[in-house]
Amino acid sequence: MIKSGRAGDEVQLIAVTKTVDIHRINEAIAAGITSIGENRTNELEEKYNVLGNKVDFHMIGHLQTNKVKNIIGKAKLIHSLDRISLAKELDKRSKRNNIITDVLIQVNVAEEESKFGLRVNDVLYFIEDILEFTNIRIRGLMTIAPYTDDKALLRNVFRSLYKLREDIKGRKYEGVSMDYLSMGMSNDFELAIEEGSNMVRIGSSIFGKRNY
């Protein structure tokens, strides 16, 4: 935070609670955590049914279209919109529930085959294709950087997403805001913040290494 020249409250912490039990999540909430991120719809649903509105839920993992109905209205923000079929389903389910669902577009900046997300060059076309959907609201962008110690590569990934966000902001699409830049995890969040992230997804640095 100091190196980035930004105050702590300018960066939102999403505590990643994949495989973390309710007791430990409650401890994190008691310590001040206000938002948790889940990678899987079944875990999000189960934990929401216990915790309810004690904490904000974020869907940060790949979202299958047929699982949208299970989490609609439960997730405050969906970080992983990456295809038209998912946008259609989110819009349809949101209409049925008379809500507007906030989403981030997932961008695969490094174009890794193992990761989901749109290529940088496809994001503007994607936004223009889904502007007609009235019950989803684009609030920003998300990326998962390569797992590497190469700081120059990481900076380039984060900087590219920041530049894309600024480009989108300048186009002033109706109903589209670029409030959130969700980038940075336990191994790279400091660099992400220095490059403009205002939302980081931290798991192992809070809860320790997971045993899957």
Secondary structure as GFF3:
##gff-version 3
##sequence-region A 1 212
A	DSSP	three_ten_helix	8	10	.	.	.	ID=ss1
A	DSSP	beta_strand	12	16	.	.	.	ID=ss2
A	DSSP	alpha_helix	22	30	.	.	.	ID=ss3
A	DSSP	beta_strand	35	38	.	.	.	ID=ss4
A	DSSP	alpha_helix	41	51	.	.	.	ID=ss5
A	DSSP	three_ten_helix	52	54	.	.	.	ID=ss6
A	DSSP	beta_strand	56	59	.	.	.	ID=ss7
A	DSSP	three_ten_helix	65	67	.	.	.	ID=ss8
A	DSSP	alpha_helix	68	71	.	.	.	ID=ss9
A	DSSP	beta_strand	75	81	.	.	.	ID=ss10
A	DSSP	alpha_helix	84	96	.	.	.	ID=ss11
A	DSSP	beta_strand	101	106	.	.	.	ID=ss12
A	DSSP	three_ten_helix	120	122	.	.	.	ID=ss13
A	DSSP	alpha_helix	123	130	.	.	.	ID=ss14
A	DSSP	beta_strand	136	142	.	.	.	ID=ss15
A	DSSP	alpha_helix	151	171	.	.	.	ID=ss16
A	DSSP	beta_strand	180	182	.	.	.	ID=ss17
A	DSSP	alpha_helix	189	194	.	.	.	ID=ss18
A	DSSP	beta_strand	199	202	.	.	.	ID=ss19
A	DSSP	alpha_helix	204	207	.	.	.	ID=ss20
###
